[in-house]
Amino acid sequence: MRKMLLACVMMCASLFTVSFASAAQVDMKDPFKMMTEVADQAFNKLQQNKDKVSDAAFRKDLVRNDLLPYVDTRYAAYKVMGTYAKKASAADRDAFSNAFAEYIVSSFADALALYKNQDLVAPEYKKVSADATQVNVKFLIREAGKKDLELIFKLRKNSKTSEWRAYDLVSEGISMLSAKESELNPLIRERGVKGVADLINKHNASGSTEAIK
């Protein structure tokens, strides 16, 4: 679990400054270039805000404003809902997607508190085929005296805009999205999509870092 949290940290580190990187014309239509260019700028920003990393409100604002626009939270939410999405109304699906996005904010914000100056080793650039719709971009987390931690970002291309966004993170073979599915799907089966959306909203408001039950 700690490795997964550390992976979340590095995801935040590599993505949360994308709005600053946009001034340098980061190309969201090239997944490898986007991820690498944004990651290059992330650590300087983290260093500049070391004194604020312990502030939960700062971390949440940072993730919400600078990370979330570049994560396909709606797609991830639908993956978590699974077949139950078809049985739910459009309003209930929207409610779940919005609640889930804020849940991701809390999860990433908690993980960001674990950042301790680890290095992120970028992958070799690969040209992605024009007809590709999904791609994996693998980084390494490097810390002195420890084995490298493999970190794989799973990205998908929006068919309308051709822009790429992350929707999952795999560390040490563990998928964050699969973990959320395992946590929430049984609750959806019991309470329905709207019921779990309400449950997530209450959890978000409480500030709890425990898993939803």
C-alpha positions as CSV (number, residue, x, y, z in Angstrom):
1,M,0.0,0.0,0.0
2,R,2.8,2.4,0.8
3,K,4.4,1.8,-2.6
4,M,1.0,2.5,-4.2
5,L,0.8,5.7,-2.2
6,L,4.3,6.6,-3.3
7,A,3.3,6.0,-6.9
8,C,0.4,8.4,-6.3
9,V,2.9,10.9,-5.1
10,M,4.9,10.6,-8.3
11,M,1.8,10.9,-10.4
12,C,0.9,14.1,-8.7
13,A,4.5,15.2,-9.1
14,S,4.6,14.5,-12.8
15,L,1.1,15.9,-13.6
16,F,0.1,18.6,-11.2
17,T,2.3,21.3,-12.8
18,V,0.8,20.7,-16.2
19,S,-1.0,24.0,-16.1
20,F,2.3,25.8,-15.6
21,A,3.9,23.7,-18.3
22,S,1.1,24.7,-20.7
23,A,2.7,28.0,-21.0
24,A,5.6,26.2,-22.7
25,Q,3.1,24.6,-25.2
26,V,3.0,21.0,-23.8
27,D,1.5,18.9,-26.5
28,M,-1.4,16.9,-25.0
29,K,-1.8,15.1,-28.4
30,D,1.5,13.4,-27.9
31,P,1.3,11.2,-24.7
32,F,5.1,10.6,-24.2
33,K,6.0,14.2,-24.9
34,M,3.3,15.5,-22.6
35,M,4.2,13.2,-19.7
36,T,7.9,13.8,-20.0
37,E,7.8,17.6,-20.4
38,V,5.4,18.0,-17.5
39,A,7.5,15.7,-15.3
40,D,10.6,17.7,-16.0
41,Q,9.0,20.8,-14.5
42,A,7.3,19.1,-11.5
43,F,10.2,18.7,-9.2
44,N,11.2,22.3,-9.2
45,K,7.7,23.3,-8.3
46,L,7.7,20.7,-5.4
47,Q,11.0,22.1,-4.2
48,Q,9.6,25.6,-4.2
49,N,6.7,24.5,-2.0
50,K,8.3,22.2,0.5
51,D,7.0,24.3,3.3
52,K,3.4,23.9,2.1
53,V,3.4,20.1,1.4
54,S,2.2,19.4,5.0
55,D,-0.9,21.6,4.5
56,A,-3.8,19.3,3.4
57,A,-5.8,22.2,2.0
58,F,-2.9,23.3,-0.2
59,R,-2.4,19.8,-1.5
60,K,-6.1,19.4,-2.3
61,D,-6.2,22.7,-4.1
62,L,-3.1,21.8,-6.0
63,V,-4.4,18.5,-7.1
64,R,-7.9,19.8,-7.9
65,N,-6.7,22.7,-9.9
66,D,-3.6,21.4,-11.6
67,L,-3.9,17.6,-11.8
68,L,-7.6,16.8,-12.3
69,P,-8.0,18.5,-15.7
70,Y,-5.5,16.1,-17.1
71,V,-7.0,12.9,-15.6
72,D,-10.0,11.3,-17.2
73,T,-11.9,10.9,-14.0
74,R,-15.2,10.3,-15.8
75,Y,-13.8,7.4,-17.7
76,A,-12.3,6.0,-14.5
77,A,-15.6,6.5,-12.7
78,Y,-17.5,4.6,-15.4
79,K,-15.0,1.8,-15.1
80,V,-15.7,1.6,-11.3
81,M,-19.4,1.6,-11.9
82,G,-19.1,-1.2,-14.4
83,T,-22.4,-2.7,-15.6
84,Y,-24.2,-0.8,-12.9
85,A,-23.7,2.4,-15.0
86,K,-26.2,1.1,-17.6
87,K,-28.9,0.7,-14.9
88,A,-28.4,4.1,-13.4
89,S,-29.9,7.4,-14.6
90,A,-27.8,10.0,-16.3
91,A,-28.1,12.2,-13.3
92,D,-26.9,9.5,-11.0
93,R,-24.0,8.7,-13.2
94,D,-23.0,12.3,-13.2
95,A,-23.4,12.5,-9.4
96,F,-21.1,9.4,-9.0
97,S,-18.5,10.8,-11.5
98,N,-18.3,14.1,-9.7
99,A,-18.1,12.5,-6.2
100,F,-15.5,10.0,-7.5
101,A,-13.4,12.9,-9.0
102,E,-13.3,14.6,-5.6
103,Y,-12.4,11.2,-3.9
104,I,-9.4,11.0,-6.3
105,V,-8.4,14.5,-5.2
106,S,-8.4,13.4,-1.5
107,S,-6.4,10.2,-2.4
108,F,-3.8,12.1,-4.4
109,A,-3.5,14.9,-1.8
110,D,-2.9,12.3,1.0
111,A,-0.3,10.6,-1.2
112,L,1.5,13.9,-2.0
113,A,2.3,14.3,1.7
114,L,4.7,11.4,1.3
115,Y,7.0,13.1,-1.2
116,K,10.6,13.0,0.0
117,N,12.6,14.2,-2.9
118,Q,12.6,10.9,-4.9
119,D,13.8,11.1,-8.5
120,L,11.5,10.3,-11.4
121,V,13.3,8.7,-14.4
122,A,11.5,9.5,-17.7
123,P,11.0,6.8,-20.4
124,E,12.7,6.9,-23.8
125,Y,10.5,8.8,-26.2
126,K,8.2,6.6,-28.4
127,K,6.2,7.8,-31.4
128,V,2.6,6.7,-30.9
129,S,0.6,5.6,-33.9
130,A,-2.1,8.0,-35.1
131,D,-4.8,5.4,-34.7
132,A,-3.7,4.4,-31.2
133,T,-6.4,5.0,-28.5
134,Q,-4.6,3.8,-25.4
135,V,-0.9,3.8,-24.4
136,N,1.2,3.0,-21.4
137,V,4.0,5.3,-20.3
138,K,6.5,3.8,-17.9
139,F,8.6,5.8,-15.5
140,L,11.0,4.7,-12.7
141,I,11.0,6.1,-9.2
142,R,14.5,6.2,-7.9
143,E,15.6,6.6,-4.3
144,A,19.2,6.1,-3.1
145,G,19.8,2.7,-1.5
146,K,16.5,1.3,-2.7
147,K,15.3,-0.8,-5.7
148,D,13.8,1.3,-8.5
149,L,10.0,1.3,-8.4
150,E,8.2,0.9,-11.8
151,L,5.4,3.3,-12.4
152,I,3.1,2.9,-15.4
153,F,0.7,5.6,-16.4
154,K,-2.2,4.3,-18.5
155,L,-3.6,7.0,-20.9
156,R,-6.4,7.1,-23.3
157,K,-7.1,9.4,-26.2
158,N,-10.3,11.4,-26.4
159,S,-11.9,10.5,-29.8
160,K,-13.2,14.1,-30.2
161,T,-10.3,16.2,-29.2
162,S,-7.4,13.7,-29.8
163,E,-6.0,14.8,-26.4
164,W,-4.5,12.2,-24.1
165,R,-5.3,11.9,-20.4
166,A,-4.3,9.5,-17.7
167,Y,-7.0,7.2,-16.2
168,D,-5.0,4.7,-14.2
169,L,-1.7,4.2,-12.5
170,V,0.0,0.8,-12.0
171,S,2.8,0.3,-9.5
172,E,4.4,-3.0,-8.6
173,G,1.7,-4.7,-10.7
174,I,-1.1,-3.0,-8.6
175,S,-3.6,-0.9,-10.5
176,M,-5.0,2.0,-8.6
177,L,-8.2,1.9,-10.7
178,S,-8.7,-1.8,-10.0
179,A,-8.2,-1.1,-6.3
180,K,-11.0,1.5,-6.4
181,E,-13.2,-0.9,-8.3
182,S,-12.6,-3.6,-5.6
183,E,-13.4,-1.0,-2.9
184,L,-16.5,0.6,-4.4
185,N,-18.1,-2.0,-6.8
186,P,-19.5,-4.2,-4.0
187,L,-21.0,-1.1,-2.4
188,I,-22.7,-0.1,-5.7
189,R,-24.2,-3.6,-5.8
190,E,-25.7,-3.1,-2.4
191,R,-26.7,0.6,-2.5
192,G,-26.8,1.5,-6.1
193,V,-24.9,4.2,-8.0
194,K,-26.7,7.1,-6.3
195,G,-26.3,5.6,-2.9
196,V,-22.6,5.2,-3.3
197,A,-22.3,8.7,-4.7
198,D,-23.9,10.0,-1.5
199,L,-21.6,7.8,0.5
200,I,-18.5,9.1,-1.3
201,N,-19.7,12.7,-0.8
202,K,-20.0,12.2,2.9
203,H,-16.6,10.6,3.0
204,N,-15.1,13.5,1.1
205,A,-16.7,16.0,3.5
206,S,-15.4,14.2,6.5
207,G,-11.7,14.4,5.5
208,S,-11.2,10.7,6.4
209,T,-8.3,8.9,4.9
210,E,-9.8,5.5,5.5
211,A,-11.3,3.3,2.8
212,I,-15.0,3.8,2.2
213,K,-17.2,1.2,3.9
